[in-house]
Amino acid sequence: NRLERATMCQADIPLHQSSSFSHIGWNVRLSVYGTASFSDILDSWFEEEKNFLYLSGQCRENATCQHYTQLIWATSSQVGCASHLCPRDEDLWEIFVCAYYPGGNWELNGQLVMPYRSGLYCSLCTSSMSGCYKLWEHVSGLCEIPKNPCRMSCGQNGHLNVSLCKCNCEPGFTGRFCQVRCSGRCVHGHFKEEECSCVCDVGFGGADCAGICVLSLLVFLDT
């Protein structure tokens, strides 16, 4: 339990350890209460990127980068964090703990296993994580397990047809994402995709498709 780890107020939790979850990685920071937020702590771990030498897989000399490598470890797919206040002597401290599963920072023959493979973003996403945040609303280029295979939203004015990846707009709205509001309506038809002009159903006409068209047929008979 992440909170239980935090309540122990121990900043020396191993970077990874065996457990019933097989392998969990930890990032821990102990700070004087009120001097840092969780966001500040995460930023400080990300800033360790400058200390990581990818080509050698090592940290710079006399520098720390293990928090960063755990953060970006390619196979870590689940994360949970917690914080807890820790009275120590006359001071009040706060411990920040994040657990990662499966854990990272593996070493082989004394060398850190590469946390990720260099290459085009999302190029090695597996079939179960076929999505890519870079291609949707995010810019991080991480693999995802898509809950929305179309990776699009119709907002509050439409409903997504998942099989066609197309928005069915509410009356009075049009546009690819139903983002265009129209003042009129199409009585017997629908709006064009990106503008408020009507495309009438067969047999109807007029600006709002309210008029009925009378079709006259002239039949010529050979005598």
KAMO-V974220 format. One line per field, one symbol per residue. phi: phi as a letter, one per 40 degrees, with the letter a starting at -180 (. if undefined). psi: psi as a letter, one per 20 degrees, with the letter a starting at -180 (. if undefined). A space follows every 50 residues. Layout:
# KAMO-V974220
phi = ???
psi = ???
This chain:
# KAMO-V974220
phi = .cccccccfbcbcdcaacaccgabbbbbabbddgcaccccccccccccdc ccbcccgbccdfbbacccccdbccccbbaababacbcbfbbbbbbbbbbb bccbfcbbfgbccdcaccicdgcbccccbccadccbcbbcgccacccbcc fabcgcbabccccbfaccccdgbahdbfcccbccabcbiaccdbacbcbc cdgbagdbfccccbbbbbbbbcb
psi = pghhghiikoikpqhqqqaijgppqqppppqppiiqrhggggghghiihi ipoghikrqqpkqpjhgghhhjphioiqqqqrrqpopodjqprppppppp pqqblqqolipppphrppappjikprhilirohhicjrjhkqqqophnhi lrqjbijrppohhilqpoqqpjqaqhkkippphbqogmbrqqgjqlqqoq rpiqarhjkiqppooppppppp.
